[in-house]
Amino acid sequence: MHPPLTRRDFLRRSGMGMAMLGLTDLQAAESLASKPHFAPKAKRVIHFFLNGGPSHVDTFDPKPALAKYDGKPIPSHRLTERKTGAAFPSPFKFQRYGQSGIEVSELFEKTAAHIDDIAVIRSMQAQVPNHEPSLMLMNCGDSIQPRPSLGSWLTYGLGSSNENLPGFIAMCPGGMPIKSAENWQSAFLPGAFQGTYVDSQHQAVDRLIENIRSPHADTKVQLRQFELMRRINEAHRQQRSDPRLEARIQSFELAFRMQMEAADAFDVSKEPQHIRDLYGDGVHARQTLIARRLLERGVRMVQLWHGAGQPWDNHDNIETNHRKLAGQIDQPIAALLADLRQRGMLEDTLVIWGGEFGRTPTVELSGGKSKLGRDHNHYGFSVWMAGGGIKGGTVYGSTDEFGFAAQENPVSVHDLHATILHLLGINHEELTYRYAGRDFRLTDVYGDVLKPILI
């Protein structure tokens, strides 16, 4: 009787050459993926990241008291990064939507049509009013130290159900945001769990994903090349243990397998015209539709960035700028929620919306004058979630009457992360990775699940 084949031998004899996944770190992740801590409500995540900090008092947190204090100092004024002046009422109209009657700004009137599927957290807090640390906090759970991103923790803990596509993809059209790839880094986790960056301003697959196809070798030639590379790398790996080498091996084999699968997933022309019309025109409509196609194919998390250069960072002319920006993503977000629902995917897909912080309810001053913009505000802001175990038509927490600071049920980023992990069947206190003599986790030593917004 022949001894049973190892997974490595099976893949080698199957002719896949480089496409071998029998690496220790990946096996550990797959082992955990087969045994979640408890039954998950969500299987996948899509995160709309509004880079720069959208104004909560102009989107999902109406503050009528600002009109009363228009042009006057606000009693609850907080220290801000830049000098700010009097109260600045929102130039946008709010109205109630859905059976829940939650008030939403006209900026997101199409998204608001789905408010009964959405839980709005109005009492988020960050730690400082600066982009770089707040981006790291929201994406990686720590504002200072390099830590693995949320998507990396998810793929480490749950794996991906499609070995031919990355488990975590970050799409950011026009280049990377501040802190670039650190926003989707794997840090001390194995490199295989790093997010894959896609510049979604492009439409051709070989422009979307660099080096997706070889201009010099067909599949048969690549197989022979990969087999030679595998032997060299394997000999090198046996002599020294280096997780960077294993990550590199995984990257090579994933790139090979992606050549067919990615070309199909990123081709939105295969969608019916009425679906493309539902999402609308423009790069953000296209990348949102691509995200849905990726989630259907087993990608664990897709992060959709709205702009690389802090477009929501409107220190001046917020009325014009916020209206323009919201106009680019309101229809795609609403289309995604509708599309997921009609496909039966909304119930197990977690949709997240938000930025790194909010903006001040007071007007920002430059040289003692106002350009009718708002400064950064980490004291209180809004994030919303929908689908995947979320109790829709819910508002959790509140800011003070002016929107300066979280007042009722303050929510930290650690609480938000703990809740996201919980919805995917993970106890945030038990998903750990030992590094430098300590067991680390996404939420550090903090975090409480926000049970009132869960089904």
C-alpha positions as CSV (number, residue, x, y, z in Angstrom):
1,M,0.0,0.0,0.0
2,H,1.3,3.4,-1.0
3,P,1.5,6.0,1.9
4,P,-1.0,8.7,1.7
5,L,0.0,11.8,-0.3
6,T,0.8,15.0,1.5
7,R,-1.0,18.1,0.4
8,R,2.3,19.3,-1.0
9,D,2.9,16.1,-3.0
10,F,-0.6,16.1,-4.3
11,L,-0.3,19.7,-5.7
12,R,3.1,18.9,-7.1
13,R,1.9,15.7,-8.9
14,S,-1.2,17.6,-10.1
15,G,1.1,19.7,-12.2
16,M,0.5,23.0,-10.4
17,G,4.2,23.3,-9.6
18,M,4.4,26.5,-7.7
19,A,0.8,26.4,-6.6
20,M,1.4,24.7,-3.2
21,L,-0.3,26.0,-0.1
22,G,1.1,23.5,2.4
23,L,2.9,26.2,4.4
24,T,2.8,26.1,8.2
25,D,1.3,29.6,8.7
26,L,-1.4,29.0,6.1
27,Q,-2.3,25.6,7.5
28,A,-2.8,27.2,10.9
29,A,-5.1,29.8,9.4
30,E,-7.1,27.1,7.6
31,S,-7.4,25.1,10.9
32,L,-8.9,28.0,12.7
33,A,-11.2,28.7,9.7
34,S,-12.8,25.3,10.0
35,K,-13.6,26.0,13.7
36,P,-15.0,29.5,14.3
37,H,-15.6,30.4,17.9
38,F,-19.3,30.5,17.3
39,A,-21.8,30.5,14.5
40,P,-21.1,33.7,12.4
41,K,-23.8,36.1,11.2
42,A,-21.6,37.4,8.4
43,K,-19.2,35.6,6.0
44,R,-17.7,38.6,4.3
45,V,-17.1,42.3,4.7
46,I,-17.2,45.3,2.4
47,H,-15.8,48.6,3.9
48,F,-16.5,52.0,2.3
49,F,-13.6,54.1,3.6
50,L,-14.3,57.8,3.1
51,N,-10.7,59.1,3.3
52,G,-10.1,62.4,5.0
53,G,-13.0,62.4,7.5
54,P,-16.6,63.1,6.4
55,S,-18.6,65.5,8.4
56,H,-21.1,63.6,10.6
57,V,-23.2,66.8,11.2
58,D,-23.7,67.0,7.4
59,T,-24.5,63.3,6.8
60,F,-25.9,61.1,9.5
61,D,-26.0,63.2,12.7
62,P,-28.5,66.1,12.4
63,K,-27.9,69.0,14.8
64,P,-30.7,71.6,14.7
65,A,-29.2,73.5,17.6
66,L,-26.4,74.7,15.3
67,A,-29.0,76.9,13.5
68,K,-29.9,78.5,16.8
69,Y,-26.3,79.3,17.5
70,D,-25.4,80.3,13.9
71,G,-22.6,82.8,14.1
72,K,-22.3,82.5,17.9
73,P,-19.8,80.6,20.0
74,I,-20.8,77.1,21.1
75,P,-20.8,76.5,24.9
76,S,-19.3,73.0,24.5
77,H,-16.4,74.1,22.3
78,R,-13.4,71.7,22.4
79,L,-9.8,72.1,21.6
80,T,-9.3,71.6,17.9
81,E,-6.2,71.1,15.7
82,R,-6.8,74.5,14.1
83,K,-8.5,77.6,15.2
84,T,-12.3,77.4,14.8
85,G,-15.0,80.0,15.3
86,A,-18.7,80.1,15.7
87,A,-21.4,77.5,15.1
88,F,-21.8,76.4,11.4
89,P,-25.2,75.0,10.7
90,S,-25.3,72.3,8.1
91,P,-26.1,73.6,4.6
92,F,-27.8,70.3,3.8
93,K,-31.4,69.4,4.6
94,F,-32.1,66.3,6.7
95,Q,-35.3,64.3,6.6
96,R,-36.7,61.1,8.0
97,Y,-36.5,57.9,6.0
98,G,-38.0,54.4,6.3
99,Q,-40.2,52.9,8.9
100,S,-37.5,53.7,11.5
101,G,-37.7,57.4,10.7
102,I,-34.0,58.0,11.1
103,E,-32.9,61.4,9.9
104,V,-30.3,61.4,7.0
105,S,-28.9,64.3,5.0
106,E,-29.9,64.9,1.4
107,L,-26.3,64.1,0.6
108,F,-27.1,60.4,1.0
109,E,-30.7,60.3,0.0
110,K,-30.3,57.2,-2.1
111,T,-28.5,55.3,0.6
112,A,-31.1,56.6,3.1
113,A,-33.8,54.6,1.2
114,H,-32.2,51.6,2.8
115,I,-32.0,53.1,6.4
116,D,-34.1,50.2,7.8
117,D,-31.2,47.9,7.0
118,I,-28.7,50.3,8.6
119,A,-27.5,50.8,12.2
120,V,-25.9,54.3,12.6
121,I,-23.4,54.6,15.4
122,R,-23.4,58.3,16.3
123,S,-20.9,58.2,19.2
124,M,-17.7,57.0,17.7
125,Q,-14.4,58.4,19.1
126,A,-10.8,58.4,17.9
127,Q,-7.7,59.4,19.9
128,V,-6.2,62.4,18.1
129,P,-7.3,64.8,15.3
130,N,-4.6,63.8,12.8
131,H,-5.0,61.7,9.7
132,E,-2.0,59.4,10.0
133,P,-2.6,58.0,13.5
134,S,-6.4,58.0,13.0
135,L,-6.1,56.0,9.8
136,M,-3.9,53.5,11.6
137,L,-6.3,53.3,14.5
138,M,-9.3,52.7,12.4
139,N,-7.6,50.2,10.1
140,C,-5.1,48.5,12.4
141,G,-6.3,49.1,15.9
142,D,-3.3,51.1,17.0
143,S,-2.4,54.7,16.2
144,I,1.3,54.4,16.8
145,Q,2.8,50.9,16.6
146,P,2.7,48.9,13.3
147,R,-0.1,46.4,13.7
148,P,-1.9,44.0,11.4
149,S,-5.0,45.5,9.7
150,L,-8.5,44.3,10.2
151,G,-8.6,42.6,6.9
152,S,-5.4,40.8,7.7
153,W,-6.7,39.6,11.0
154,L,-9.9,38.3,9.3
155,T,-8.0,36.4,6.6
156,Y,-5.6,35.0,9.3
157,G,-8.6,33.9,11.4
158,L,-11.0,32.7,8.7
159,G,-9.0,32.2,5.5
160,S,-10.5,32.6,2.1
161,S,-13.0,30.3,0.3
162,N,-11.3,30.9,-3.0
163,E,-7.6,30.0,-3.3
164,N,-7.4,31.6,-6.7
165,L,-8.1,35.1,-5.3
166,P,-6.6,37.1,-2.4
167,G,-8.6,37.0,0.8
168,F,-8.3,40.7,1.3
169,I,-8.4,43.4,-1.4
170,A,-8.1,47.2,-1.0
171,M,-9.2,49.2,-4.0
172,C,-8.2,52.9,-4.1
173,P,-8.4,54.7,-7.4
174,G,-5.7,57.1,-8.4
175,G,-3.0,56.0,-6.0
176,M,-2.6,55.2,-2.4
177,P,-3.9,57.2,0.6
178,I,-1.7,58.7,3.4
179,K,0.3,55.8,5.1
180,S,-0.2,53.9,1.8
181,A,0.0,50.1,2.2
182,E,0.2,50.4,6.0
183,N,-3.5,50.8,5.9
184,W,-3.9,47.1,4.8
185,Q,-0.6,45.8,6.2
186,S,-0.1,42.3,7.7
187,A,2.6,43.6,10.0
188,F,3.9,40.7,12.2
189,L,1.3,38.3,10.7
190,P,2.6,36.2,7.8
191,G,2.9,38.2,4.6
192,A,0.2,36.0,2.9
193,F,-2.4,38.0,4.8
194,Q,-1.4,41.4,3.5
195,G,-4.1,43.2,1.6
196,T,-3.8,43.2,-2.2
197,Y,-3.9,46.8,-3.5
198,V,-5.8,47.5,-6.7
199,D,-5.7,50.9,-8.5
200,S,-9.3,50.8,-9.6
201,Q,-9.1,53.9,-11.8
202,H,-8.0,51.5,-14.6
203,Q,-10.4,49.1,-16.5
204,A,-8.0,46.7,-18.2
205,V,-7.2,43.8,-15.9
206,D,-3.5,44.0,-16.6
207,R,-3.6,47.7,-15.5
208,L,-5.7,47.0,-12.4
209,I,-3.3,44.3,-11.1
210,E,0.3,44.7,-12.1
211,N,2.0,41.7,-13.7
212,I,-1.2,39.7,-13.8
213,R,-0.1,38.3,-17.1
214,S,3.3,37.5,-18.5
215,P,4.1,39.1,-21.8
216,H,6.9,36.5,-22.4
217,A,5.6,33.1,-21.3
218,D,2.5,31.0,-21.8
219,T,1.0,28.8,-19.1
220,K,3.1,25.8,-19.9
221,V,6.3,27.8,-19.8
222,Q,5.2,29.5,-16.5
223,L,4.6,26.1,-15.0
224,R,8.1,25.0,-15.7
225,Q,9.5,28.3,-14.4
226,F,7.5,28.0,-11.2
227,E,8.6,24.4,-10.7
228,L,12.3,25.4,-10.9
229,M,11.6,28.4,-8.7
230,R,9.8,26.1,-6.2
231,R,12.8,23.8,-6.0
232,I,15.2,26.6,-5.4
233,N,13.1,28.2,-2.8
234,E,12.4,24.9,-1.1
235,A,16.1,24.1,-0.8
236,H,16.7,27.6,0.6
237,R,13.8,27.3,3.0
238,Q,15.0,24.0,4.4
239,Q,18.3,25.6,5.4
240,R,16.7,28.6,7.1
241,S,13.3,29.5,8.4
242,D,12.2,32.9,7.1
243,P,8.6,33.8,7.0
244,R,9.3,36.4,4.3
245,L,10.4,33.6,2.0
246,E,7.1,31.7,2.6
247,A,5.2,34.9,2.0
248,R,7.0,35.4,-1.3
249,I,6.3,31.8,-2.3
250,Q,2.7,32.3,-1.6
251,S,2.6,35.5,-3.6
252,F,4.1,33.8,-6.7
253,E,1.7,30.9,-6.6
254,L,-1.3,33.2,-6.0
255,A,-0.3,35.4,-8.9
256,F,-0.2,32.4,-11.2
257,R,-3.7,31.1,-10.1
258,M,-5.2,34.6,-10.4
259,Q,-4.5,34.9,-14.1
260,M,-7.9,33.4,-15.1
261,E,-10.0,34.0,-12.0
262,A,-9.1,37.7,-11.6
263,A,-9.7,38.4,-15.3
264,D,-13.3,37.2,-14.9
265,A,-14.0,38.8,-11.5
266,F,-12.9,42.3,-12.6
267,D,-14.8,42.2,-15.9
268,V,-18.0,44.1,-15.2
269,S,-19.0,43.9,-18.9
270,K,-20.3,40.4,-18.0
271,E,-23.0,42.0,-15.8
272,P,-26.4,42.6,-17.3
273,Q,-27.0,46.2,-18.4
274,H,-29.7,46.8,-15.8
275,I,-27.2,45.9,-13.1
276,R,-24.6,48.3,-14.5
277,D,-27.2,51.0,-14.7
278,L,-28.2,50.3,-11.1
279,Y,-24.7,51.2,-9.9
280,G,-24.3,54.1,-12.3
281,D,-21.3,55.6,-14.0
282,G,-17.8,56.4,-12.8
283,V,-14.9,54.7,-11.1
284,H,-16.6,54.3,-7.8
285,A,-19.7,52.7,-9.3
286,R,-17.4,50.3,-11.2
287,Q,-15.3,49.4,-8.2
288,T,-18.4,48.8,-6.1
289,L,-19.7,46.4,-8.6
290,I,-16.4,44.7,-8.9
291,A,-16.4,44.4,-5.1
292,R,-19.7,42.5,-5.2
293,R,-18.3,40.1,-7.8
294,L,-15.2,39.5,-5.6
295,L,-17.4,38.8,-2.6
296,E,-19.4,36.3,-4.6
297,R,-16.2,34.5,-5.5
298,G,-15.1,34.0,-1.9
299,V,-13.0,37.1,-1.1
300,R,-13.2,37.7,2.6
301,M,-12.9,41.5,2.8
302,V,-13.0,44.3,0.2
303,Q,-12.1,47.8,1.2
304,L,-13.3,50.5,-1.1
305,W,-11.4,53.8,-0.6
306,H,-13.0,57.0,-1.8
307,G,-10.0,59.0,-2.9
308,A,-6.3,58.8,-2.3
309,G,-5.7,62.5,-1.3
310,Q,-8.1,63.0,1.6
311,P,-11.0,64.3,-0.6
312,W,-13.4,64.4,2.4
313,D,-10.9,66.6,4.3
314,N,-12.9,69.8,3.5
315,H,-11.3,72.6,5.5
316,D,-13.0,75.0,3.1
317,N,-16.1,75.2,0.9
318,I,-17.7,72.1,2.5
319,E,-21.0,72.6,0.9
320,T,-19.7,72.3,-2.7
321,N,-17.1,69.7,-1.9
322,H,-19.2,67.3,0.2
323,R,-22.0,67.5,-2.3
324,K,-19.7,66.6,-5.1
325,L,-18.1,63.7,-3.2
326,A,-21.3,62.2,-1.9
327,G,-22.7,62.4,-5.4
328,Q,-19.9,60.0,-6.5
329,I,-20.7,57.2,-4.0
330,D,-24.4,57.6,-2.9
331,Q,-25.8,55.7,-5.8
332,P,-23.2,52.9,-5.8
333,I,-23.7,52.3,-2.1
334,A,-27.5,52.2,-2.4
335,A,-27.1,49.9,-5.5
336,L,-24.9,47.5,-3.6
337,L,-27.4,47.3,-0.7
338,A,-30.2,46.6,-3.1
339,D,-28.1,44.2,-5.2
340,L,-27.0,42.2,-2.2
341,R,-30.5,41.9,-0.9
342,Q,-32.0,40.6,-4.2
343,R,-29.2,38.1,-4.4
344,G,-29.8,36.9,-0.8
345,M,-26.3,38.0,0.2
346,L,-27.1,41.0,2.5
347,E,-27.9,38.8,5.4
348,D,-24.4,37.4,5.5
349,T,-22.4,40.3,4.1
350,L,-21.4,43.1,6.6
351,V,-21.3,46.5,5.0
352,I,-19.4,49.3,6.8
353,W,-19.3,53.0,6.0
354,G,-17.1,55.7,7.6
355,G,-13.8,57.6,7.8
356,E,-11.0,58.1,10.3
357,F,-12.9,60.8,12.2
358,G,-15.6,63.5,11.8
359,R,-15.5,67.2,11.5
360,T,-16.2,70.2,13.8
361,P,-19.6,71.7,14.1
362,T,-17.8,75.1,14.2
363,V,-16.4,76.9,11.2
364,E,-12.7,76.7,10.6
365,L,-10.8,80.0,10.6
366,S,-7.8,80.8,8.4
367,G,-6.1,84.1,9.1
368,G,-9.1,85.0,11.3
369,K,-11.5,84.5,8.3
370,S,-13.8,81.6,7.4
371,K,-13.8,79.7,4.2
372,L,-16.9,77.8,5.4
373,G,-15.1,74.6,6.0
374,R,-14.8,72.3,9.1
375,D,-11.7,71.1,11.0
376,H,-10.9,67.5,12.1
377,N,-13.0,66.2,15.0
378,H,-12.0,63.0,16.8
379,Y,-14.3,63.7,19.9
380,G,-17.4,62.3,18.2
381,F,-18.4,61.1,14.7
382,S,-20.6,58.6,12.9
383,V,-20.0,55.2,11.3
384,W,-22.8,52.9,10.1
385,M,-23.1,49.2,9.4
386,A,-25.7,47.1,7.5
387,G,-26.4,43.4,6.7
388,G,-24.6,40.5,8.3
389,G,-26.3,40.3,11.7
390,I,-26.9,44.1,12.1
391,K,-30.2,45.3,13.5
392,G,-31.3,47.7,10.8
393,G,-33.2,50.9,11.5
394,T,-31.2,51.5,14.6
395,V,-29.3,54.5,16.1
396,Y,-26.7,53.8,18.7
397,G,-25.2,56.5,20.9
398,S,-25.3,60.2,20.4
399,T,-23.1,63.3,20.4
400,D,-23.9,66.4,22.4
401,E,-26.5,68.8,21.0
402,F,-24.0,70.5,18.7
403,G,-22.2,67.3,17.5
404,F,-18.8,68.1,19.1
405,A,-18.3,65.1,21.3
406,A,-19.7,61.6,22.0
407,Q,-22.1,61.9,24.9
408,E,-24.4,58.8,25.2
409,N,-22.8,55.4,24.9
410,P,-19.3,56.4,23.5
411,V,-17.9,53.9,21.1
412,S,-14.1,53.3,20.7
413,V,-12.5,51.9,17.6
414,H,-11.7,48.8,19.7
415,D,-15.5,48.4,20.4
416,L,-16.2,48.7,16.6
417,H,-13.5,46.1,15.8
418,A,-14.7,43.7,18.5
419,T,-18.3,43.9,17.0
420,I,-17.1,43.3,13.5
421,L,-15.1,40.2,14.6
422,H,-18.1,39.0,16.6
423,L,-20.4,39.2,13.6
424,L,-17.9,36.9,11.7
425,G,-18.0,34.3,14.5
426,I,-14.8,35.4,16.2
427,N,-14.3,36.2,19.9
428,H,-11.9,39.2,19.7
429,E,-10.2,38.2,22.9
430,E,-9.3,34.7,21.5
431,L,-8.0,35.7,18.0
432,T,-4.4,36.2,18.9
433,Y,-0.9,35.9,17.4
434,R,2.2,35.4,19.4
435,Y,4.9,37.9,18.5
436,A,8.0,39.2,20.4
437,G,7.0,37.2,23.5
438,R,3.4,38.5,23.7
439,D,0.0,37.4,22.4
440,F,-1.3,40.2,20.3
441,R,-4.9,40.8,19.1
442,L,-6.6,43.4,17.0
443,T,-8.3,45.0,19.9
444,D,-5.2,45.0,22.2
445,V,-6.7,44.7,25.7
446,Y,-9.9,46.6,25.1
447,G,-13.1,46.3,23.2
448,D,-16.8,45.5,24.0
449,V,-19.2,44.1,21.5
450,L,-22.1,46.5,20.7
451,K,-24.9,44.0,21.4
452,P,-27.8,46.6,21.1
453,I,-27.2,46.8,17.3
454,L,-27.1,43.1,16.7
455,I,-30.0,40.9,15.7
